Amino acid sequence: MRLIIQCLIMVFLFCAYSFAQDATYYYNRGVSAHEKGDYDEAIREYSKAIELKPNDADYFNNRGLCYKRKGNMLQAISDFNRATAIDSNYVDAYFNRGLIHISQKQFSEAVYDYSQVIKISPRDAEAYYNRAIAYSAQSSFDEAAVDYKKAIEINPGYASAYENLGILYRTLGRNIEAKQYLSKALELFKAKGNQIEVNNIQKLLNRL
């Protein structure tokens, strides 16, 4: 009896290993198609991997990215939800879902997503930047300013954070601070050779 049970366990473990190997095979094919921009094929391959291994957050996150690229935001959010359900610390899924929420003007949801990112990865400058955008859209300007400054503290070369903070202060009529941050943004964009942003910021400065 023990021998039979041991044999059954070995068969089960072998099958589980085989499924995992097959899932990795399809996942890698999905990644290859994904990198080539063939999102339909990538979705098919990721879906095959998910059928074999439905508890892998990476599979859902990557498929969600493909759906996002195709403009299927509902399915993308569904996949990001599944990824965070599997792994509550899955930073990329929160981050990607937050981008969709911002694009759909669901700013409270975006604030939640980027707060989760910051909780897990408190040195993520882009998460602070994106949360600041969501706060600004809700007219929570004080919170937005704090987040833009935190993004700058983490990444002193974050030109867009300086620019947005300058625009925020300009909106509030705090022109001295607006000039300070816009001037720094201008300096950084000049160093990057981004003439479009240089021209835009120069126009803003001329109006102060």
N, C-alpha and C positions, 0 to 999 in steps of 0.2 A: 504493500500500500504506500509506504514511504517512497519507494522507488518510482511509482507511478506519479505521485505528487511532485517529486523532484523533476521528473521528465516534463510534466506539464508546465512547471515553473520555467524550465529552460526554454521550452517552446514559446511560452509567453514573452520571455525576455528577448528571444531571438526575433520574434515578430515585431515587438516594440522597437528594437534596434533597427530593423529593416525599414519600418515606417519612418523613423527619424531620419535615416539615411536618404530615403526617397524624398522626404519633405525638403531636406537640404538641397537635393538635386534640383527640384522644381524652384525653390527659392533662389538659387544661384542663377537659374535660367531667367527668372523674373528680374533679378538685378541687372543682368546683361541687357535684356530688352528695355528696362527702365533707363539705363544709361544711354541707350541709343535713341531714346525718345519714342519708342514704340509702346505707348502706354496700354493699348488694348491687349497686346501680347503679354506685357508684364502683368496685367491684371489676371489674365488667364493662368499664368504660371504661379503667381502668388496664391491664387484661389486653390490651385491643386495642392500647394504646400499646406495651406490652411486646413484643407480637408483631412490631410494626414496628420497634421500637428496643430490642432486648434487652440493651443495654449501658448503660442509664441507671439509676444507683443511686437517684435520686429516685423513679422509677416503682415500684421494688420496695419502697422504704421506705414510701411512701404506701399501697401495697396492703397491706403488712404491718400498718400501723396499722388499716386497715379490718378485716382478719381478726382482729386483737386485739380490736377493739370488738365483734365478733360472737362472741368467745369461742373462736375457732379458733386456739389458741396454736401448734399444730404448724405450720400453714401460715404463721402470722405469723413464727415463728422462721425458717422456710425462706426467706421473703422478706427478712428482715433479714440472713440469711446471704449471700444473693445480693448484697444491696446492699454489704456489706463486702468481698465477693469482687471486685466491680467497682471499688470505691474503698476501699482499706484505711484511709483517713483519714476515713471517713464517720461522724462523731460521732453523729448522731441514731440511726443504726441500732444502734450499740453501746448507746446509752442505752436505746432502746426494748426491745432484746433483754434488757438487764439487768433491766428492770422485770418482764418475764415470768419470768425466772429467780428473782427474789425471790418473786414470787407463787406459784411452784411449789416454793419451798423448795430451789432449786438454788443454794445460796449461793456455792459455789466458782466456778461459772460466772458468777454476778453480780459477784463480786469481779474476775474477769478482764475482764468487759465494762466496768466502771467504771474499772478501771485503764487500759484502752485510751482511754477518754474523757479521763481525766486526762492521759495521755501526750500526746494531741493538743491538748487544751484545758485547760491546768493551772490556769486561773482559774475553772473551773466548780464553783461551790459545791455545787450539787445533786448532782453526781457524787460529791464527797467524802461528802456526807450519805448518799447511797444505798449507797456502799461501806461506810460505817460501820455501817449497818443490817445488811448482809450479814456483816460481821466480827462484830458482836455476836451474831448468830444462830449463829455458829460458836464462840462463847465466846472470840473473839480480842479481848478487851476493851481491851488496850493499843493495838492498831491502830485499833480503833473510836474511842477517845478522841482519838487523834491526828487522825483524819479529821474528827470533829465540830469540833475546835478549828480545823482548817484551813478548814472551811466557814464558821465564825464569823469567822475572820480576813478571809476574802474578802467575806463579807456580814455585817457586825456586827448587822444587824437580823433575822437568821435565828432566829426564835423557836423553831421546832421543833428546831433543832440544840441550842440551850440546854436545851430540855426533855429531849431524849433523852440528852444528856450528863449532866444532873442525875439522870435515872433510872438511868443506867449506874453513876454513882458511888454512888447509894443502894443498888443491888444489891450493890456491892462493900463496902458498909459504911463508905464514906468520906463521912460525913454532912455534914461542914463544906463540902466541895466540892459535894456534892449540893445543899445549901441555897443556895450561891452561884449555881449555874447555874439552878436552878429559880426562884429569886427574880427573876433577870434575865428568864427566860422569862415569868414572871407579869407583869412590868412591860411587856414587849413585846406580849403578848396583850391586856392591858388597853388599850394604846394603839391596838390594831387593833379593839377592840370585840368580841373573840371571847370571849363569856361562858362558853361551854362549856369551852374550854381553861382559862380563868381558874379555874373551879370545880374542874376536875380537878387542876390544879397546886396549888391551895390545899389540897386534901385531902392531897396528897402531902407538902406542907410541914408540915401539922399532925401528920403521923406521924413526922416526924424528931425 
